[in-house]
Structure formats: C-alpha cells, structure tokens
Amino acid sequence: MNNIRDLSTVQGEVDTLLKRLPKDGPTVDLQPLLYVMFLNSALHFVLGVHPSEQQSEAPLTADEFVKSFHSALIYSMFRVVLGRAWSLLPQKKYIKKCATAHKFLDYYINRSLEENGGRRTKSLIGQLSEQTHDPDFIRSQVIQAMMAAQDTTSELLTNALFLLARHASYWDQLRAEVVAISEDGFSAEALMGSALRLHPIFPLLGRLALRDTFLPVGGGLNHDHPIYVEKGSMVVMSYYALHRNRSVFGDDIEEFRPERWDSIKPEQWEFMGFGGGNRACLGQQKATIEAAYVLARLAQSFAKLESRDSRDWKGELKLTCKSANGCKVAMY
C-alpha cells in the first residue's frame, strides 16, 4: 500500500503523547501510553477511523470493540493450544465476543463498500473494498491486520526504550544522531534489532504442516540431516533460543550492545525478528519506520531517559510477549 510511509497519523499521535508526558522527571510508565497511541494509529490505518472522530451511528465504541477483540484473541489462543480438547469447553462467551467484534467491523466494511464509488480512501478497508465486494473476505483480512498492527509495534518500542533507559550512553548517541541527521538519514535498525533479539515479540511460534515434508536440518545423530515432518504435525520454533546462539551473536548474548550488528551478518534463518520466508511479517517496513520515527521524536524532546524500575525485564506471554512490569522511566 502507498501509505506505508505516510506518517501523518503517527505524527499526530506522537504530538498528543508529547503533550501528555511530564517534562520535569516524574516516573511514568510508557507501555500503556504507547499501546493507546499505536492502537489509535492501527484503527486509522486499517479502518480509516480515529476513536475521537468515530461515527455516532456505529453499533459500539472503539473501546468496546477493542475489549471484545482482545477477549476473542485470548480465547483463540486457548483454542489453538488445546486443539481438539477445545470442543469440550463451553464456548458461549467466545462466540459472543467474536460476534461483538464482527458487528463493529461489519459496520465500517459495509459503509466502505457503499461509499467505494464515491470517494477513494487510503485505509486498508478502503483498498480492499476496491478489490472485492465480499464482506466476509474483507473482515478476515481486517482481523488479521488488527492482530498484527496494534500490539507488535508498541511492544517493540516499549522494549527498546526499556533497554535504552538502562544504557544512558546509547540514548546520548541516539540523540546526537537525530539532532545531526546526515544525508543518509537516521537509522534505528541496530537498536530495533537488539530489542527484537533480546525480547522477541513472538518468542515461540508454531506452524502446521499442510503436507508431508522435510526440514533441511534436525535429523541424524548430529541433527545436521533433513528431518521428516508428517502432515498435520505442529512445528514449534523458539526465536528466544535462536537469538541467543553464541556462534552467531557472540558470548555476550544477554547484553544490549547494538554495535554488535556492525561486525555480524546473521543469515536469513539465524535472526528472525520479523519471521522469515513466505509467512514473514508483512508489516515489517511499517513497524520499523513508525518505531524509528517515534524514537527520533522522543530523542529530540528529551535529553535524558532514566529507568525508574530496578527489576530485570520479565515477559508476559499471551498472543505476544510484552513486558510484565511495563516501562517505568523518567524523562527530562
């Protein structure tokens, strides 16, 4: 889509965030603030609607939709984990949450289909409405996009700021780079890569074999021969373990050291911050652009970023993995 690099919505959300952030150093938890910011951005990107300008005719508010949507996602997670055993559990609440979320989305899908001939919109729902008139197909794509858009970028940025708050020299370096942007532009690739390596948004990910196949390695005495995977088998990958391979990243695998990327060049399957292959994250470019933009704006606005939480990073795993203790910092 042409609006991947359009930062106008995120720009407005960052302006609002900067107005809310205290400037004199009190403790603030950035995690919920970043979540709300990217949720608003996701609603605008996907549906073409901002919570502040929501249609009064809509069957429910954006907040009500988000609550139902999140509940349905949690139920879906258990559905995947439990497999066939899921059918033994009561599903009335799950069905109700799905129906509520669908009701909200269907309102905007139908509105987009009706208006498609009259005006062109840059939102995902608008683009899909130009390609098909199948509301069920559009809804499926929108749900997939909402799953990917709202949590992932905010968690990536939260983790990056969590790490930067504990390493003042890197914040100073970031500020220097942003203030004196060169002709090559500002790049946060090493910072983002380090955050994704240490705290992957998806530490575990499963894939179902749709047919009998082979994985290139994993078999034999030394696990370096192909291994047979039967149709219907679930293959679980640990990005957490993959990103702590000493032969690739060095012995200091638990250290936040962005400069390591100057001397290492992981191959495609050695670092998978956004997955890999045909099922890699489609929003990779959008996520990195938006996260880098927010980092740059924060670095322009605050000379100091200090941690106000001495606890080590602790993950809370649901569909994604976020910081269980938030990101409590002081900025001034």
N, C-alpha and C positions, 0 to 999 in steps of 0.2 A: 504494500500500500504506500501511496505517496506521502502520507502524513506520519511515517515512522520518525522522520527527523523534525517534525513540527513540534516545537517545544512550547508553543503558546499556552496550552492548558497547564503544563507543568510549571511554566513561569508564573502564572497567576497563583497556583497553589503554593509555590515557594515564597512569593511575596506575602501571602497570608501567613505562612509558617514563620517567616522572619519577624512579622509584627507580633506574633504570639510569644516568641522566645524572649525570656528575660535577658537583658544586656549586662547586668551587674554581678553575675556569677552564682546565683542560687542554683540548687540542684534541680535538674529537670530530666524526666525520662523521655528520651527521643523516640522510643519504639512506638508508643500509641500515636504520637503526632505524625510520624512518618507513615504509619499504617493508614490513618484517615486521609492524609494527603494523596497517597497513591490509590486509595480506594476511589476517591473523587475523580482522580485522573483516569482510572480504569473505566468508571461509569461513563465518562465523557467520550473516551476513545472507542469504547465498544457500542454504547447505546446512543451517543450524541446528546446526553442529558447530564446536567450537573445537579446535585441534590438541592442547591439553592434556587434553581430555576425549573424544578420539576413540575410537570403538568398537574393541575388540580383534578383533572378527570382520571388520573391514574388510579388503579384499584387499591394501591397501597403505597406507602412512602418508601424511599430508598433505604432507610434504616430498617424497616420491616422486611424488605426484600433481603437485605444483607444477613439479617438474623436467620431467616428461613433458609437462605442459600448455604450459610455456614453449617447449620444443623444438618441439612441434607448431605453435605460433603462428609461430615463426620460419620453419619450413618453409612454412606457409600464406602468409606474406608473400612468399616467393620464388615460390610458386605463382601468386599474383596478378600479381607483377611480370613473370614470364616468359611468362604467358599460355599459348598453345598449345605453346610450346617446353618447358613443364614435363613434358609426356608423354614427352619424350626422355630424361629423367633417371631414375636409379634411385630408387624410392620405398619400398623396404622399411623403412628406418628411420622415415620419416614415418608409414607405416601402423602400425608398431609403437608409436610414441609416441601416436598417436591412440587406438589400442586400449587402451593402458595408462590413459590419462586417462579414457576411457569406462568402463573397468572400475570405477574408483574412484567415478565419478559414478553409475553404474548401481546400485551397492550402496545408496547413500543414496536414490536415486529409488525403488527397489523397497521399501526399508524405509518410506519415507514413504507410498507407495501402500497398503501393508499396514496401516499404523497410522492412516491417514486417518480411519477411522470411530471410532477410539477417543480421539484427542486432537487438539486444534487447535494449530497452530504458526504463529508469525509469520514464519518463514523463507520465502524465495521458493519454495523447492522444496515447502514445505508448502502455500502458497497455490495453486500450480499443480496440486498433487495433488487439491485440492478442485474444480478446474475441469475436469480431464481425467484420463483413465486411460491416456493414450498416452505411454509412457515415452520414445519417440524424440522426440516434440514437447517434452516437459519437458526432456530432455537438451539439445536445441538452444537452448532459452531460457536454461538454466543456463550453458551455454558462453558465450553472448552476454553474459550478466550478469557472469560472471567476467572476461571480456576487458575489460569496462568498469570493473569495480569495484576491481581490485587495484592497477593501476599509476597510474591517472589522478590520483586524489586525493593520493596520496603524492608524485607528481611536482609537482603544483600547489603543495602545501605546501612541498616542498623548494625550489622556485624562489622562492616568496615569502620564505622565510627566508634564502635566498642573497642576495636583494636587500636585505632588512631589515638583515642583518649588515653591509652596506656603507653603510648610511644610518642612523646612530645616532639622529638626531632623530625618525625615523619610529617606531623602536622605543619611544622615550620617549613619543611621542604615543600609540602603541598601548597602552602600559601605563597611561597616565593615563585613557584611555577605558575600559579594562577595570576598573580599580580603582574608578572612579566611574561605573558603568553608569547611564545615565539611564533615564527611563521608556520611552524609545524603544528601549532595548536596544543592545547592541553590534553594530556592523555592520562587516564586513571587506570589503564589496563593492568599494570603491575599491582596496584592497590586492590582492585577488584579480584584479580586472580588469586592474590594472597588470602583475601577474605573467603573466597569460594573454596580454596584449598583447605584451609583450617576448619571452616564451618560450612560445609556444603548444604544448600537449601534442601536437597534431597539426598541425605546420607545413605539411604537404601532405596533401590528402585528395582521393581520386578518386571519381567517381560514373559509373556506366554507364548510358547512355541505353537505356531499355527499349522506346522507340518513337521515331519521328521527332518532333522537337520544335523549339522555338525558345527561345533565351535572349534576354532583353529587350534586352541591350546587348552590344556586342562586334563588331558588323558595321559596314560602311561605312568611309569614309575616316577619320572621326574616332572610330570604334569606339563610336558612340553609337546605332547602329541595331540592330534584332534580328539575331541570327545563327542560321543553320540548324545543327542538330545531328542527324546521321543516327543511326538506330537502331544500337546496338552500339558507338557511339563512347564513348571514355573521356574525361570532362571532369575535369581536374585543377585543383584550387583551391589557391592559396598563401595560407594565413592569415598566414604570416610577412610577406608583402608587403602584404596587405590591412591589417594592423595597423600599418603604417608609412606610411600615407597622410597626407602633410603637410596636405592640405586638410581632413582630419578631426581629426587629433591634434596639429597644430602642427608647427613646425620642429624642436623638440627631441624628435624621435621616439625617439631612443635613450636618453633619460633616464627614470629611475624617478622619477616625480612623481605620486603618487596624487591630489593635489589637482586635477590637470587635469580629473578627472571632474566637478568642481564647475561647470566652465564649458563642457563639451562634452556633447552628447547624440547619440552616434552612432546612426544609423538601423539597422534590423534587419540589413541586409546590409553595414554598414560595420564592425561589430565582431562577430565570431563566436567568442567564447571557448568556447562550447559548441555550435557549429554553428548551424543555423537551419532553419526550415521543418519539414516532416513528419519529417525524419530527424535532428532536433536531439537532443542528448544527453538521454535520459530520466532520467538520474541527476543532472542539474544541481543540483536543490534539495538532494539528499542530499550531494553533494560539497561545496557551498558551506557548508552547515550544519556538516558534520563538520570541514572545514578551519578555519572560523571558531572552532569550539569548541576545537580543538587549539591554535590561535594564542592564544586567550584564556587557556588553562591555562598555556601556556609563559610568557606575559607576566606572569601572576600569580606565577609561580615564580622568574623570573629578572629582575633589574634591568638586566642588561647582556647584549647579544648582539653579539659581535665576530667579524669574519671572520678566519680564520687561513689564508687562501689568497689570494694577490695576483693570481692568474690571472683573466682575464676568463671569463665564462660560455662554455662550449663544449658544444655539443649532441652527443648520441649517438643517432642515428636508427635505430630498428628499427620495431616497430609503432607505438610512440610515441616522443617525443623527450625524453630526460632529460639531466640534467647529467652530462657525461662525467667531470668531476672531483669529483663529489659535492657536499657542502655542509659544508665543514670550518669549524667555528666554535668559539668559547669562550663559555661561559655561566656567569654567576655573579651 
